[in-house]
Amino acid sequence: MQRTRLYATHVAMGARMVDFAGWELPVQYPSGPTAEHHAVRNAAGLFDIDHMGQFELRGPDAEAFLQLVQVYDVAAMQPYDAHYSLLTYADGTIVDDIFLYRLPERWLVVVNAANRAKDLAWLQAHLNGFQVTLDDISDTTYMLALQGPKAEAILQRLTPADLASMPARTARETTLDGVPVLLGRTGYTGEDGFEIYAPDAQAEHLWQRILEAGADDGLLACGLAARDSLRFEACLPLYGHEIDAATNPLEARLGWVIDWGHDFIGREALLKVRLEEPQRLLIGFEMLDRAVPRQGYPIAVDGEVVGHVTTGMKSPTLDKFLGLGYVPRQHSKLGTELEILVRGTPRRARVVRRPFYKPRYKG
């Protein structure tokens, strides 16, 4: 089991530690996941997300290489732009979802913890013919996330950078309490906020200084449970749930990420899916009967199983039992009534609009 540099700090703070993708990480602190969730929606929350992987690409062909291995048009990105994207297999299914940063002289690619080794091998396998240096910098770069409507004000107390001038999906290289960092106005909660990339040795210092800076604003340290409920309400996909190697971006409602004007691995297969239309679609649903729709529960229509739940829980913000899942296209229309088989017992549900919670990113 791997541990982040902040493991002892989390334990000292009373966090409950769990296994996540081979990492021993805090799932919640004594404040509890519901309080942590509301802190992010109403004030701010600080997350240790150093389990995620970071790759750095340099060289004259880095842009051309990235155009090949992922779906977004990175040629349109300016220095310090950031964007969500997908690595896809030749059959159009998803290797991983990633975040890209274009920086002067280099690119940063952020990947899921569970897929770090797979993604690195996938990228290395396609390097032939490109003048690109690809380095896994995950062990020397520490990742924190400060999310919530008060994140800008809290972080501004620690940095000379003008954060108010940073729109969403941009980055700055600056200092945070004297520590050189890369700040990305990005995140995974549906709220405005920042992801912080810092030298590994400075993780403890920055964790404590950010908590101190936000102590009077309602800032809480947050664990994996709150991170999952926050991203679920905003309908942000989680690899292994809404997306995986058997899922393509169009059925996962991620077609907006794809730029069809450049060639990339999987483009031909996805063009075929687009022309023929996906046979199944990711939907959001609301429970009409009182029940919790857990991952893996079957979805039925008129007693026939037609799909499955990918994520389900009681939404802390909306106070409703909600879920995401895949069903055949003909059962995906808003208002369609479904049955969720909760431990074999059918419970009524209805297809509703996604996202459940409209993200509040800074324009």
N, C-alpha and C positions, 0 to 999 in steps of 0.2 A: 504493500500500500504506500502510495506517495503522499507526502505532506508538503504544504506550502511553508514558506519561511515564517508565516504568522500563526502556525499551528499552536504553539504554546500560548500565544496571546489569546487566541479564540478560547482555548481551554480555561485560561485564567479568567476570562470574561463570563464563564459559565455556559459556553455554547455546547449544544448537543452535537457531537460529531458523527457523521455517517459516511459510508462508502458511496462515492459518486464517480463513475468512470475510472475507477482505480485510484481515486484520490480520497483522503480522509478530510472532509470539509464540514464547516458548520451548517447544519440544516436550520437551526434557530438559536437565538439567544434567550436569556430569561424573560425578555419582554414579550416573546411569543410571536409566531408568524403573522397573526392578524394585525397586531400593533405595528410590526415591521412593515407590512403591506400598506397600512394607512399612513405611516410616516412617509413613505415614498410618494404616495398620491398627494399628500397635504403639506409636507415639509421636505425631508430628504432622507435618503438611506445610503449607507456606505457598504459596499460589497467587496470581499476578497475574491477575485476571479482569476487568480494566477494559474489555475489549472488549465486555462485555455492556452492554445499554442500560438506562437508568433514566428513567422518566417520573413526573412528579409531577402529581397531580390535586387541585384545590381547588374549593370552592364548595358551595352548598346542595344541589345535585343530584348530587354526586360519587358518593354511595352508589347512587342510583337508576341512574345511568349505568353504573356497574360491574355492577350486577345484570343489565343488558341485554346487555353485550358479552362476558361470561364466564360460566362454568358454575357456579361455587361461590356459596353463599349468603353474600355478604359482610355482610348485615344481622346475621348471627349473630356476626360478629367484634367483639371488644372492642378498645379502644385498646391498641396494642402487640402485637396478635396478628399472626401471619404465616401465609400458607397458599399452597400450590401450586394452580394452576388452569390453565384452557385458554381461549383465545379460539377461537371456532368460527364457521365460515361458515354460511349459511342451510341448506346441505345437510348440515350436521353434521360436515363435515371440519374439520381443525385449522389455524387461522391460525398459532398458536404456543402453546407452553406457557410459563407465566409464574409469577412469584412475587409475591404481594400482601402489602403491609404496611399495616395500618390504624394511623395515627398521629393524635394530636390535631390537628385542623384540616386534615389532608391525608392523601392516600394515596400510596404508592409502588408502582409497577408495574415489575418487573424482567423484561426480555425478552432473547431470544437475539440475539447480535451480528449474525448474518446476516439477521435479520428486523426489525432496528430501524426502518429506513425504512418497510418494509411495515406493521409494526404501528402506527407513528405515523399513517400515512395511513389505516389501517383505523379507528382510534379517532377521528381527526378527522372521518371521513366520517359518523360516527354521533352527533356532538355536537349536531346541530341540535335545538333545543327544550329542551336542558339548560343550566342555569346552572353551567357547569363551566369552569375554567381548566386546560388541559392543556399542560404544559411538558416538553420533552425536556431533562433536566438531566445527560445522559450526559457532556458535555464538562467539567462542573465538579465532578462527583462521582466519586471514585475508589473502585473495588471491589477488595478483597483477600478471600481466604478462608483461614482457619486451621482445619484439619480434623484430627481424630484424638483418641484418648483422653486425651492430655495437653494438648489445646488450652485447656481451661478454666484449668488451673494456670498455663500460660504467659501467657495473656492477663490473668489476675488480677493478675500482678505489675505491670501497666501501667495498671490502671484502678481507680477507687474503687467502681465498681458491684459489687454482690454477685452474681457470676455463678452461684454455686451455687443461687441462688433462681430462676434463669431456666430454665423448662422448654423443651423443643424447640418450635419454631415460635412463639417470642415475640421481642420486640425491646426494646432499651433505648437511650435517648439519654443519652450520658455522655461521658467524655473517655478518651483512650488516650494515655498519656504527655503529657498536657496538651492534646491535639488533640481538638476536639469531633467526635464520631463517632456514627453509628447502628450498634449491634451487633445483628445478627439471629442467633438460634441456629438457623441453617439451613445447608444445604449440599448438596453433590452428589456425595458419596463413599460414603454408607452409614455414615459415622461421625458421632459427636457433633462439633460444631464451630461456628464462627461465620463469618458473612459481615460484612465491615466496610465501611461507607460513610463516606468521609472527604473533606475538601476536596482537590481535585486537587493543589494545591501542596504538600500534606503527604505525598504518596505515598512519596517516597524516605525521608523521616524515619521513617514508620511501618514500612516494609519492613525497614529496618535495625534498628530497635529491637525488632521482634518476633523477628527472627532472633537478635539478641543475647540476648533474654530466654529463648529456647528452646534456646540452644546446648548446654547440658548435659543436655537432655532427649531428644536425638536428632532434633530438628526439622530438616527439610531443605526447601530451596526445591524446588518441584515444578512440572513442566511438563505440557503437554497430554496426553502419552502416559499418564502416571500418572492424570491426571484421567479419561481415557477408560476405562482398565482398572478403576478403582475404581467408577465409575458403572455399568459393564457388569456387574460381579459383583453389585451391588445391584439390577440390572435397572431402573435409572433411565433413562427414554427419552432419546434424543438426536434433536432435530429434524433431518430429512434422512436419518435411519436408521429408527428405530422409528415415528416420526410425521412426517406432512407434510400437504400440502393434498389428498392423495388418501386419507387415513386418517381414520377416525372414532375417538373415544375408546373405544367399546365393543369394537371389534376389537383395539384396542391395550391392552386390559385396564386402562383408566383410568376405568371407570365409577364407581369409588369417589369420584372428584373431583366428580361431577355431583350437584347438589342439584336434584331434579325439582320442588320446591315453588315455584319462582319462574320467571318467564318469561325466556328469554334467546334470543339469535339461534342458531338451529339446534336448538332444543328439539323442535319438531314432527318434524323429520327423525330425530332421535336416538330419540324415542319409538317411531317406526316400526321403527327398527333393533332396539330393545330388544324390541318385541313379536314381531318376526319372527325374532329372534336373528341375530347377525352370521354372515355366510357364511364368513368366514375369521377366524382368531385368531392373535395373537402367541404364540409358544411359546418355551420354552427347550429346548435339546437338548444332549446330551453325545455327543461322538464316541466310537464303539466302535472304529473303526480310527484309527490315528495319522495325523492330518492337521489342518491349520489351516483352519477354515471361514470364509473371508473374506466381507466384504459383497458382495452381488450374486450369489454362487454359487447356482445352482438347487438346489431341494430336490425330490427325487423319491420316489415310492412305487411299488414294483413296476415300475420303469423309466419311469414317466410323471412328467414334471415337474409339480409341484403348487404350488410356492411358491418363495420366495427367502430368502436369509440377509440380515438387516439389520445385524448385528454379530457378529463371531466372533473368537476369539483364545484363546491359552492363558492360563488364569486364574492369576495369580501367587500368590494366596492358596490356591487349591484344587489347584493343580498338575494341571489337567485342560484339555483342549481343549473349549471350550464355545461355544455360539452362541445367537443369537436370530433368529427368522424368522417369516414368515407362511405358514400352510398352511390349506387348507379345514378347516372345523370337524370333519369326520369323521376327520381325521388328527391331531387336537390332543390326544387323551387321553394321560395319563401312561403311559409304557411303549411307546407306538407306535414301531415301527422305521421309520426314514427312510433315504434315501440323499442325501448331500451330493455334488454333482458338483464335484469339485475339479479344475479345469482339464480338465473333461470326463470324469474318472474317478470312478465312484461309490464313495463311502466311507460305511461304515455309521455311523449315529447313532441315538439314542433320545431321545424326548421325556421331559424331567425337570421336576421342580417348580421354579418360580420363587419368589422370587429365588434365585440361586445362593449368595449371601452375605446372611444376615439382618442388616439395618441395626441399628445400636446407638445409636439416638437417645436422648437423655435424656428420661425421662417427666415 
